Amino acid sequence: MLSRILGFIERAGNALPQPATLFAALGGVVLLLSAVGSWLGWSASHPTNGDTLVVTNLLTIEGLHRIVGNVLTNFVQFPPLAVVLVALLGISVAEHVGLIRALVRLLVLLAPKRAVTALVIFAGVLSHVGSDVGYVLLIPLAGTLFHALGRHPLAGIAAAFAGVSGGFSANVLIGATDVLLGGITQSAAQLLAPGYVVTGLANYFFMASAAIMIIVVGTWITHRVVEPRLGAYAGRAVAAPLEPLSREEKRGLKFTAGFALLFGIVLLAGLYPEHGYLRGLKEPASLLRSLVLTHLVPFIFLAGLGAGLAYGAGARTLRSDRDVVKGMEAAFSAMGPYLVLAFFAAQFIAWFNWSNLGMLLAVNGASSLRSLGLESQPIPLMVALVFFSAAADLVMGSASAKWTLLAPIFVPMFMLLGYSPELVQAAYRIGDSCSNIISPLMTYFPLILTFVHRYDDRFGIGSVIAMMLPYSLAFITFWTLMLVFWIWLELPLGVGAGLYYPAR
């Protein structure tokens, strides 16, 4: 039954136009809906200031000027664009000189074969500490690793994508996202209770436990659903050879380890002291707001470039600066399809935001949730919030942007009903995470398609959604059951964070 359902989803999704064409068409739909919504007077009350939100008609002279005048800005400021391109500049050098191939072979030779899938998903979960590094580095590396092991490379991409994006809020380490969402929740809570504090540890106990669930469930889905459905790989890509490392490659890895040690010392010297040069400038100089966590991409570039130079020098695969430039050029030449996708996706997302359609959907959806009459039933109320945030994630990709809009609605509302801001934040984060991997509007979805097409250019949007849907359904089911269990036993969500307001 599951195979038939996924097959239908795949065929339906692949019957859609090319992704770039699809985003262009969706942009046209947004323009038409903006005009229709404006003419019909669609509106809602802003949750923070009470102002009336209305649909902005983009099919006007003012709209035309805004659209044409911001084409370049939309593209240049497309959130993942700079992250992907700048990070790849450094990583491509490491790939060009042979470091990535050597590391993959080393992993294949040393890693327990049964544990590879779980390790990939666990690495995806840990990558949240580094913001978006998992999308750029781990996902393509997982495909290469699975391919070298004789497994389907797309299963590796799926497992890594599930860990990085499907388990976005689950982590055993505190990351920038925890602090960012906690700050938004705190601002919303202070609308009702000035002085209320929500820290980055507000959901730590719950999310650290969820990380274990993501690894176990994700591994099971990969082995029992995704890989059997993909079958044996028969594409054109050639797997990395499995012969032992040569003397030159071993020397290159030793040079790389030396660079990694030196790079780590430089980072620690700037992060560990209370007023280290990489800490935040504002007092107190917070580690979570350090230059490394808030501006990670330049450090990824430097790490990739430095590791590539060190390996190339040791393995003697780097002869001049021309090899460095060739490596960077090779990465950019392979990113042509992604740049085309990014251009049209950037225009669509900008138009959708300008139209206010997403905000109206979110606010009116929240009003519908409020009208369910479940005030004294925490479990069904929080389950409803989980599925509402999951649905909202399909049309609004950014977790922080959605929560900035929704927190002023839900947090005070649930506080008045006796539920803590930390509990509301946890329920939101579950739904927001689980829908990421099946939403074509997620900002990194075009990049995932680019990675997939390295192994099979017949894979379309429908194929990727069908491949990732089992993860999404399993994660939201088990994660929601975890939340029900937490509420039933009245367990603390994090450090000093209970379930109810005021604290019982």
C-alpha positions as CSV (number, residue, x, y, z in Angstrom):
1,M,0.0,0.0,0.0
2,L,2.8,2.5,1.0
3,S,4.7,1.6,-2.2
4,R,1.6,2.3,-4.4
5,I,0.9,5.6,-2.6
6,L,4.5,6.8,-2.9
7,G,4.5,5.7,-6.6
8,F,1.4,7.8,-7.2
9,I,2.9,10.8,-5.4
10,E,6.1,10.4,-7.5
11,R,4.3,10.2,-10.8
12,A,2.0,13.2,-9.9
13,G,5.0,15.3,-8.8
14,N,7.1,14.4,-11.8
15,A,4.2,15.3,-14.1
16,L,4.8,18.9,-13.0
17,P,7.0,21.1,-15.2
18,Q,10.7,21.5,-14.6
19,P,11.4,23.0,-11.1
20,A,12.4,26.4,-12.5
21,T,9.3,26.5,-14.7
22,L,7.2,25.5,-11.6
23,F,8.5,28.3,-9.5
24,A,7.9,30.7,-12.4
25,A,4.3,29.4,-12.7
26,L,3.8,29.7,-8.9
27,G,5.0,33.3,-9.1
28,G,2.3,33.9,-11.7
29,V,-0.3,32.3,-9.4
30,V,0.8,34.6,-6.5
31,L,0.4,37.7,-8.8
32,L,-3.1,36.6,-9.7
33,L,-4.1,35.7,-6.1
34,S,-2.7,39.1,-4.9
35,A,-5.1,40.8,-7.3
36,V,-8.0,38.6,-6.4
37,G,-7.4,38.9,-2.7
38,S,-7.1,42.7,-2.9
39,W,-10.3,43.0,-4.9
40,L,-12.2,40.7,-2.5
41,G,-10.9,42.5,0.6
42,W,-9.1,39.6,2.2
43,S,-7.8,40.8,5.6
44,A,-6.8,39.9,9.1
45,S,-5.7,41.6,12.3
46,H,-2.0,41.7,13.0
47,P,-1.3,39.8,16.2
48,T,1.3,42.2,17.6
49,N,0.0,45.7,16.9
50,G,-3.6,45.1,15.9
51,D,-3.2,46.7,12.5
52,T,-5.3,45.4,9.7
53,L,-3.4,43.1,7.4
54,V,-4.6,43.2,3.8
55,V,-3.4,41.6,0.6
56,T,-1.1,43.7,-1.5
57,N,-2.1,43.8,-5.1
58,L,1.1,43.2,-7.2
59,L,-0.8,43.6,-10.5
60,T,-0.7,47.4,-10.4
61,I,1.7,50.1,-11.7
62,E,3.3,50.2,-8.2
63,G,3.6,46.4,-8.2
64,L,5.2,46.4,-11.6
65,H,7.8,48.9,-10.5
66,R,8.5,46.9,-7.4
67,I,8.8,43.6,-9.3
68,V,11.1,44.9,-12.0
69,G,13.1,47.1,-9.7
70,N,13.9,44.2,-7.3
71,V,14.7,41.3,-9.7
72,L,18.4,41.6,-9.1
73,T,18.0,42.2,-5.4
74,N,15.7,39.2,-4.9
75,F,18.3,37.0,-6.6
76,V,21.3,38.3,-4.9
77,Q,19.7,38.3,-1.4
78,F,18.1,34.8,-1.9
79,P,19.0,33.3,1.6
80,P,20.8,30.1,0.6
81,L,22.6,31.6,-2.4
82,A,25.6,33.1,-0.7
83,V,25.8,30.3,1.8
84,V,26.0,27.7,-1.0
85,L,28.4,29.5,-3.3
86,V,30.9,30.8,-0.8
87,A,31.0,27.6,1.2
88,L,31.5,25.6,-2.1
89,L,34.5,27.8,-3.1
90,G,36.5,26.3,-0.2
91,I,35.1,22.8,-0.3
92,S,35.6,22.6,-4.1
93,V,39.3,23.0,-3.6
94,A,39.3,20.1,-1.1
95,E,37.4,18.0,-3.6
96,H,39.6,19.0,-6.6
97,V,42.9,17.9,-5.0
98,G,41.4,14.6,-3.8
99,L,40.8,15.2,-0.1
100,I,37.1,14.3,-0.2
101,R,37.7,11.1,-2.1
102,A,40.4,10.1,0.3
103,L,38.2,10.8,3.3
104,V,35.3,8.8,1.9
105,R,37.6,5.8,1.3
106,L,39.0,6.1,4.8
107,L,35.5,6.2,6.2
108,V,34.4,3.2,4.1
109,L,37.5,1.2,5.3
110,L,37.1,2.1,9.0
111,A,33.4,2.7,9.7
112,P,31.2,-0.3,10.8
113,K,29.0,-1.0,7.8
114,R,25.9,-1.5,9.9
115,A,26.3,1.9,11.7
116,V,26.9,4.1,8.6
117,T,23.3,5.1,8.2
118,A,22.9,6.0,11.9
119,L,26.2,7.9,11.8
120,V,25.1,9.9,8.8
121,I,21.8,10.9,10.4
122,F,23.5,11.7,13.7
123,A,26.0,13.9,11.8
124,G,23.0,15.6,10.3
125,V,21.4,16.3,13.7
126,L,24.7,17.6,15.0
127,S,25.1,19.9,12.0
128,H,22.4,22.2,13.3
129,V,25.0,23.7,15.6
130,G,26.6,25.0,12.5
131,S,23.4,26.4,11.0
132,D,23.2,25.4,7.3
133,V,26.5,23.6,7.0
134,G,24.8,20.2,6.8
135,Y,23.0,21.2,3.6
136,V,26.2,22.2,1.8
137,L,28.7,19.7,3.1
138,L,27.1,16.6,4.7
139,I,24.3,15.8,2.2
140,P,26.5,15.4,-0.9
141,L,29.2,13.7,1.2
142,A,26.6,11.1,2.4
143,G,25.7,10.3,-1.3
144,T,29.3,9.8,-2.1
145,L,29.8,7.6,1.0
146,F,26.8,5.3,0.2
147,H,27.9,5.0,-3.4
148,A,31.4,3.9,-2.3
149,L,29.8,1.3,-0.1
150,G,27.9,-0.2,-3.0
151,R,24.6,1.2,-1.7
152,H,22.3,3.6,-3.6
153,P,23.8,7.1,-3.3
154,L,20.3,8.7,-3.2
155,A,19.6,6.7,0.0
156,G,22.6,8.5,1.5
157,I,21.3,11.8,0.4
158,A,17.9,11.0,1.8
159,A,19.3,9.9,5.1
160,A,21.4,13.0,5.5
161,F,18.6,15.3,4.4
162,A,16.3,13.6,6.9
163,G,18.8,14.3,9.7
164,V,19.7,17.8,8.7
165,S,16.3,19.1,7.8
166,G,13.6,16.7,8.9
167,G,15.1,16.6,12.4
168,F,15.9,20.3,12.3
169,S,15.0,21.1,15.9
170,A,16.4,17.9,17.5
171,N,19.9,18.2,18.8
172,V,22.1,17.2,21.7
173,L,24.0,20.5,21.5
174,I,22.7,24.0,21.8
175,G,22.8,25.9,18.5
176,A,22.0,29.4,17.2
177,T,18.4,28.3,16.3
178,D,17.7,27.5,20.0
179,V,18.8,31.0,21.0
180,L,17.0,32.7,18.1
181,L,13.6,30.9,18.7
182,G,14.0,31.4,22.4
183,G,14.4,35.1,22.0
184,I,11.3,35.3,19.8
185,T,9.3,33.3,22.3
186,Q,10.5,35.5,25.1
187,S,9.4,38.7,23.3
188,A,5.9,37.2,22.7
189,A,5.6,36.0,26.4
190,Q,6.5,39.5,27.6
191,L,3.5,40.9,25.9
192,L,1.6,39.3,28.8
193,A,4.2,38.9,31.5
194,P,7.0,41.5,31.3
195,G,10.2,40.1,32.6
196,Y,9.5,36.5,31.6
197,V,12.7,34.9,30.4
198,V,13.0,32.1,27.8
199,T,16.6,30.8,27.3
200,G,18.2,28.7,24.6
201,L,17.9,25.7,27.0
202,A,14.1,26.0,27.2
203,N,13.5,22.8,25.2
204,Y,16.9,21.1,25.7
205,F,15.7,17.9,27.5
206,F,12.9,17.3,25.0
207,M,14.9,18.0,21.9
208,A,18.0,16.0,23.0
209,S,15.7,13.0,23.6
210,A,14.1,13.7,20.2
211,A,17.6,13.5,18.6
212,I,17.8,9.8,19.6
213,M,14.3,9.2,18.1
214,I,15.3,10.8,14.8
215,I,18.4,8.6,14.5
216,V,16.5,5.4,15.3
217,V,13.5,6.1,13.2
218,G,15.5,7.6,10.4
219,T,17.8,4.6,10.2
220,W,14.8,2.2,10.1
221,I,13.1,4.1,7.4
222,T,16.2,4.2,5.3
223,H,16.8,0.5,5.6
224,R,13.3,-0.8,5.4
225,V,11.5,1.7,3.1
226,V,13.8,4.0,1.1
227,E,16.6,1.7,0.0
228,P,14.3,-1.2,-1.0
229,R,12.2,1.2,-3.1
230,L,15.2,2.7,-4.8
231,G,16.7,-0.7,-5.6
232,A,20.2,-1.1,-6.9
233,Y,21.9,1.9,-8.4
234,A,22.6,1.7,-12.2
235,G,23.3,5.3,-13.0
236,R,26.3,6.9,-14.8
237,A,28.2,8.1,-11.7
238,V,31.3,6.1,-10.8
239,A,31.9,5.1,-7.2
240,A,35.2,5.9,-5.5
241,P,37.6,3.0,-5.6
242,L,38.0,1.0,-2.4
243,E,41.7,0.1,-2.7
244,P,43.8,1.1,0.4
245,L,45.2,4.6,0.6
246,S,48.5,5.2,-1.1
247,R,51.5,6.6,0.7
248,E,51.0,10.1,-0.9
249,E,47.3,10.1,0.2
250,K,48.3,9.1,3.8
251,R,50.8,11.9,3.8
252,G,48.2,14.3,2.5
253,L,45.8,13.3,5.3
254,K,48.5,13.8,7.9
255,F,49.1,17.3,6.5
256,T,45.3,17.9,6.7
257,A,45.2,16.7,10.3
258,G,47.9,19.2,11.1
259,F,46.0,22.0,9.5
260,A,42.8,20.9,11.4
261,L,44.7,21.0,14.7
262,L,46.1,24.5,14.0
263,F,42.7,25.7,12.8
264,G,41.1,24.3,15.9
265,I,43.6,26.0,18.2
266,V,43.0,29.4,16.4
267,L,39.2,29.0,16.9
268,L,39.5,27.9,20.6
269,A,41.9,30.8,21.3
270,G,39.2,33.2,20.0
271,L,36.2,31.4,21.6
272,Y,37.3,30.1,25.0
273,P,38.5,33.2,26.8
274,E,35.6,35.3,28.2
275,H,36.6,38.2,25.9
276,G,38.1,36.2,23.0
277,Y,38.4,37.8,19.6
278,L,35.7,35.6,18.1
279,R,33.1,36.1,20.8
280,G,30.2,38.4,20.4
281,L,30.9,42.2,20.8
282,K,28.0,42.9,23.0
283,E,28.3,42.4,26.7
284,P,28.3,39.8,28.0
285,A,30.4,38.4,25.2
286,S,28.2,35.3,24.5
287,L,29.6,32.1,23.0
288,L,26.3,31.5,21.2
289,R,26.5,34.9,19.5
290,S,30.1,34.4,18.6
291,L,31.5,35.3,15.1
292,V,31.8,31.5,14.3
293,L,28.1,30.7,15.0
294,T,26.6,33.9,13.6
295,H,28.8,34.1,10.5
296,L,29.8,30.5,9.9
297,V,30.1,30.5,6.1
298,P,33.5,32.3,5.9
299,F,34.9,29.8,8.4
300,I,33.6,26.9,6.2
301,F,35.3,28.5,3.3
302,L,38.6,28.9,5.2
303,A,38.4,25.4,6.5
304,G,37.8,23.8,3.1
305,L,40.4,25.9,1.4
306,G,43.0,25.3,4.1
307,A,42.4,21.6,4.3
308,G,42.5,21.4,0.5
309,L,45.8,23.3,0.3
310,A,47.3,21.1,3.1
311,Y,46.2,17.8,1.5
312,G,47.4,19.0,-1.9
313,A,50.8,19.9,-0.6
314,G,51.1,16.6,1.2
315,A,49.8,14.3,-1.5
316,R,51.5,16.4,-4.2
317,T,48.2,16.9,-6.2
318,L,48.5,20.7,-5.9
319,R,51.2,22.1,-8.1
320,S,50.3,25.8,-8.5
321,D,47.7,28.4,-7.8
322,R,46.1,27.4,-11.1
323,D,44.9,24.1,-9.5
324,V,43.2,26.1,-6.7
325,V,41.4,28.3,-9.2
326,K,40.4,25.3,-11.4
327,G,38.9,23.6,-8.4
328,M,36.7,26.6,-7.6
329,E,35.7,26.9,-11.3
330,A,34.7,23.3,-11.4
331,A,32.3,23.7,-8.5
332,F,30.7,26.7,-10.1
333,S,30.3,25.1,-13.5
334,A,28.4,22.3,-11.9
335,M,26.1,24.7,-10.1
336,G,24.4,26.1,-13.3
337,P,21.1,24.2,-12.8
338,Y,21.0,25.4,-9.2
339,L,21.5,29.0,-10.1
340,V,18.6,28.8,-12.6
341,L,16.4,27.3,-10.0
342,A,17.5,29.9,-7.4
343,F,16.7,32.8,-9.7
344,F,13.0,31.8,-10.2
345,A,12.6,30.6,-6.6
346,A,13.9,33.9,-5.3
347,Q,11.4,35.9,-7.3
348,F,8.5,33.6,-6.2
349,I,9.4,33.8,-2.5
350,A,9.8,37.6,-2.7
351,W,6.5,38.1,-4.4
352,F,4.8,35.8,-2.0
353,N,6.1,37.8,1.0
354,W,5.2,41.1,-0.6
355,S,1.6,39.9,-1.2
356,N,1.0,39.2,2.5
357,L,-0.8,36.0,1.5
358,G,1.4,33.9,3.8
359,M,0.8,36.1,6.8
360,L,-3.0,36.1,6.2
361,L,-3.0,32.3,5.9
362,A,-1.0,32.0,9.1
363,V,-3.1,34.4,11.1
364,N,-6.5,33.0,9.9
365,G,-5.3,29.5,10.5
366,A,-4.3,30.4,14.1
367,S,-7.8,31.8,14.6
368,S,-9.3,28.6,13.4
369,L,-7.1,26.7,15.8
370,R,-8.2,29.0,18.6
371,S,-11.9,28.2,17.9
372,L,-11.5,24.5,18.4
373,G,-12.6,24.8,22.0
374,L,-9.8,22.6,23.5
375,E,-8.7,25.1,26.2
376,S,-8.6,22.5,29.0
377,Q,-7.2,19.7,27.0
378,P,-3.4,20.2,26.6
379,I,-2.7,17.0,24.6
380,P,-5.2,17.6,21.7
381,L,-4.4,21.3,21.8
382,M,-0.7,20.8,21.4
383,V,-1.2,18.1,18.8
384,A,-3.3,20.5,16.8
385,L,-0.6,23.1,17.1
386,V,2.0,20.6,15.8
387,F,0.0,19.8,12.7
388,F,-0.9,23.5,12.1
389,S,2.8,24.5,12.2
390,A,3.6,21.5,9.8
391,A,1.0,22.8,7.4
392,A,2.3,26.4,7.7
393,D,5.8,25.1,6.9
394,L,4.6,24.0,3.5
395,V,4.0,27.6,2.5
396,M,6.5,29.6,4.6
397,G,9.9,28.1,4.7
398,S,11.8,30.1,7.3
399,A,11.4,28.7,10.9
400,S,12.3,32.1,12.5
401,A,10.1,34.1,10.1
402,K,7.0,31.9,10.8
403,W,7.6,32.0,14.5
404,T,8.1,35.8,14.5
405,L,4.6,35.9,13.1
406,L,2.9,33.1,15.0
407,A,4.5,33.5,18.5
408,P,2.7,36.8,19.4
409,I,-0.6,34.9,18.6
410,F,0.0,31.5,20.2
411,V,2.3,32.2,23.2
412,P,0.1,34.8,25.0
413,M,-3.1,32.9,24.1
414,F,-1.8,29.6,25.6
415,M,-0.3,31.4,28.6
416,L,-3.8,32.7,29.3
417,L,-5.0,29.1,29.1
418,G,-2.3,28.0,31.6
419,Y,0.4,26.6,29.3
420,S,4.0,27.7,29.3
421,P,5.7,29.5,26.4
422,E,8.3,26.7,26.4
423,L,5.6,24.1,25.7
424,V,4.1,26.2,22.9
425,Q,7.6,26.6,21.3
426,A,8.3,22.9,21.5
427,A,5.0,22.0,19.7
428,Y,5.8,24.6,17.0
429,R,9.3,23.2,16.5
430,I,8.0,19.7,15.9
431,G,5.7,20.6,13.1
432,D,8.1,23.1,11.6
433,S,10.9,20.4,11.4
434,C,8.9,17.5,9.9
435,S,7.6,19.3,6.8
436,N,10.9,20.7,5.7
437,I,11.9,17.7,3.7
438,I,8.7,17.5,1.6
439,S,8.2,21.2,0.8
440,P,9.4,22.4,-2.6
441,L,9.2,25.9,-1.2
442,M,11.9,25.2,1.4
443,T,14.9,27.4,0.4
444,Y,17.4,24.5,0.2
445,F,15.1,22.2,-1.8
446,P,16.6,23.4,-5.2
447,L,20.0,22.5,-3.9
448,I,18.9,19.0,-2.9
449,L,17.6,18.6,-6.5
450,T,21.0,19.6,-7.7
451,F,22.7,17.0,-5.6
452,V,20.2,14.3,-6.6
453,H,20.8,15.0,-10.3
454,R,24.5,14.2,-10.0
455,Y,23.3,10.6,-9.8
456,D,20.0,10.5,-11.6
457,D,18.8,13.5,-13.7
458,R,15.4,11.8,-14.2
459,F,14.6,12.5,-10.5
460,G,12.0,15.3,-10.4
461,I,10.3,17.1,-7.5
462,G,7.8,14.3,-7.2
463,S,10.6,11.7,-6.9
464,V,12.3,13.6,-4.1
465,I,9.0,14.2,-2.2
466,A,8.1,10.5,-2.5
467,M,11.6,9.5,-1.3
468,M,11.4,11.8,1.8
469,L,7.7,11.5,2.7
470,P,8.2,8.3,4.8
471,Y,10.7,10.2,6.9
472,S,8.3,13.1,7.3
473,L,5.3,11.0,8.3
474,A,7.4,8.8,10.7
475,F,9.1,11.8,12.4
476,I,5.9,13.7,13.0
477,T,4.1,10.6,14.3
478,F,6.8,9.6,16.8
479,W,7.8,13.2,17.7
480,T,4.2,14.0,18.5
481,L,3.8,10.8,20.6
482,M,6.9,11.9,22.5
483,L,5.2,15.3,23.2
484,V,2.1,13.4,24.4
485,F,4.3,11.3,26.7
486,W,6.0,14.4,28.0
487,I,2.7,16.1,28.8
488,W,1.2,13.0,30.4
489,L,4.2,12.5,32.7
490,E,4.6,16.3,33.3
491,L,8.3,16.1,32.5
492,P,10.4,19.3,32.3
493,L,11.1,20.5,28.7
494,G,14.4,22.1,29.5
495,V,16.4,23.8,32.1
496,G,13.9,25.6,34.3
497,A,11.2,25.1,31.8
498,G,8.0,23.3,32.8
499,L,4.7,22.7,31.0
500,Y,2.4,25.1,32.7
501,Y,2.1,28.8,33.3
502,P,2.3,29.9,36.0
503,A,4.6,27.1,37.1
504,R,3.0,24.5,39.2
